[in-house]
Every structure is written in structure tokens, then in C-alpha cells.
Amino acid sequence: MQIRLARLSDLPAAAELWFDRINLLQQADRRIKLLPDARGNWSTAAACWISDERTSFWVAERDGALLGFAVVRLASGVPGLQPQQRGVLLEMVIDLHETHRGLADLLLERARRWLSASGAGEIEVDVPARYPVEAAFWRAQGATACSERFRLPL
């Protein structure tokens, strides 16, 4: 398995992995609603992430097949609080069709190293409220909950 920075040619396969994850999350939470061209919208944003110097997009591949990816962005911290720089996990997706033991750990390690070298003091992660598998992964990494995000329909 190889972990490397993403290329534009990775985006079709990455968009499919993303779409599979979103479909799984929708089964647990019907508030998640895809746009008609969800894959295209996601791919457009992902192309910008690849060229953005404040964003790092890592992919894992084996034998030419994309197995997963992680995308993190440098962001300012909360004014007046430490750390002054933080990382934000934009996406982390692993192929759901087969087991890839340890892959999430490997992708996270690459993202952590890049963020740390870029001056970030922590990673902020939004964990789906109704998908306990991801919450368990982040707790196992040593992450702790620091707030709850609410949505209020308008």
C-alpha cells in the first residue's frame, strides 16, 4: 500500500468512495441529503483542495486502486485561545467494500505530521452524530469532545 499526495486523476475514484460513505451515513441519518450532482460538486471542491497550499490531501492506493483518503486544512484558532493554528479534518474516507486494517491510522498519521510541521496544535473533527463507529475511532485516537454542533432548519 502506498500513501501519497492526491492528484487530479484520483478524483473520480475518490468521489465514488465519498459517495459510498455518504450513502451509508444517510441510512443512519435522514437529515443528510445529497444534491442532484453531489459527486460533481464534491469533485470540484476536491480539485481546489489539491491546489490549496493550506490543505493537504492524502490518498492510499494499492495496485492502482484507491483505498481511501484524508483531507486536512490549516485554520486559525479561536481568537484569544490556544492553539493559534489548528487543523480541520475536511474528509476521511476508507473503501467500504473490503477490510483495510490500519488504513485510517496511516492516513491520519500523514495528516498529523503535515499539520504539526505546518504549526497546527490540534485537529478538529466533525463526527456524524448517528454513526458511533466513527466516534469510537476518534476516541481510540485520544480525541475528546469539546463541543456539540447543532443545526436549526430555516
N, C-alpha and C positions, 0 to 999 in steps of 0.2 A: 504494500500500500504506500502511496506517495501523498504527502501533504504539500501543497504548493499554493501560490497566489493564483487567484482566478483570472481567466482570460475571457474575452467576449465570446469565444467559441464554446465556453462552458455553460452559457446562459440557457439554451434550450433544455438541457438535461437538468440544470438547477431549478428552472421554473417548474418542471414536472415533479421534482422532489418536493418543492414548496407546495404545489397544488395538492399533492397526496397528503401532506401534513395538514393543510387547511381543511381538506375533506374529513380527515379523522377528527380534528378539533370540532368541526361542525356537528358531528354525531353527539358530542358531549355538551355542546352549547349552541343552540339555535340562533343566538344573537349574532353569530359570525355569519356574515352574508357576503358572498362573492359578487363582484361587479361582472357585467357580461364579458368583458375582455380582461379578466383577472390576471391571466398569465402574461398577457402583453403589457399591462400596467406594471406588474411586478418586474418583468424583464427590462423595461425602460428605466425603472428606479435602480435595478441592479447594475445596469451599464454605467450609470452615474457613480455608483459606489466603487466600481473598478478604477475609475479615473480620479476619484477624490482622494487627495493626499491625507485627509483626516479620517479616512475609512480604510479598513483592511479586510479583504475578502479572501478567505482561505477555503480551498476545496480539497477533498480527499478522493483519490481515484485509484483503481486497480484494473489493470488490463484494459485501459481506455474507458472504463465505465465510472461515472461519477457516483460516489457512495454517500457523500454528504458535504456540507459546507457550514461555515460560520462567518458572520459579518459583524464587525465591531466598528464603532466610530468614537473618536475623541470628542469630548464635550466639556464645556466649562462646568465647574462645580457650582453648588448653590452659593450665591453671594454671601460672604461672611462666614461660611462654614468650610471645614476641611473635608475632603481634599479639594484643591483648587481646580484640578483636572480630573475627569473621570472617564471611564469607558462606558459606552452603551451598547449592549448586545442588540443588534438590529434583527438578526436571524441566526438560528442554528437548526439545521435540518439534517436528519440521517435517513437514508433509504429505509423504508418500512417493509420492504419485500423480503429481506433476509437479515439475519443477525450479523452485526458488525461490532463484536465485543471490544470495548475500549475506544471506539472511534470518537465518540463525543468528548472523551477526556483528551485525546490527541488534538482535536480541533480547538478545544478550549485552551489547551496549553500554548498553542501557537498564538492565539488571540491574546492571551495573558502576557506572553513575552513581548509582543509588539506594543501593547498598551503600556506596559511597565517601562519599556525603553522610550516610549513617547511621553512619559511623565504622568500617566494616569495613576491615581491612587486606589481606585476600586472599579468594579464593573457593576453596572446597573442592569438588571434583567427583569423584564415583564414576563411572569409565569402565568399561563392560562389558568383562570380561577377554577375551572371544572376539569382539569386534567392532572390528577395527582402524580402521575408518573414523572412529569417534568419537575414538579415541586420537590419530589423525593430526590431527583438527580441533583438539583441545586443545593438542597440541604446536605447531601452527601459531599458536595464540594466545599462545604463550610459556609455557604451563603446563609444570611439571616434576613428575615422580612423586616423592612424598615418603613413601609407604608402600604396602604391599600389604595388602589386606583378605582374610582367609581365612574360610571357612565350614566348620564342623565339624558334621555332622548329629548329632543326639542320638537 
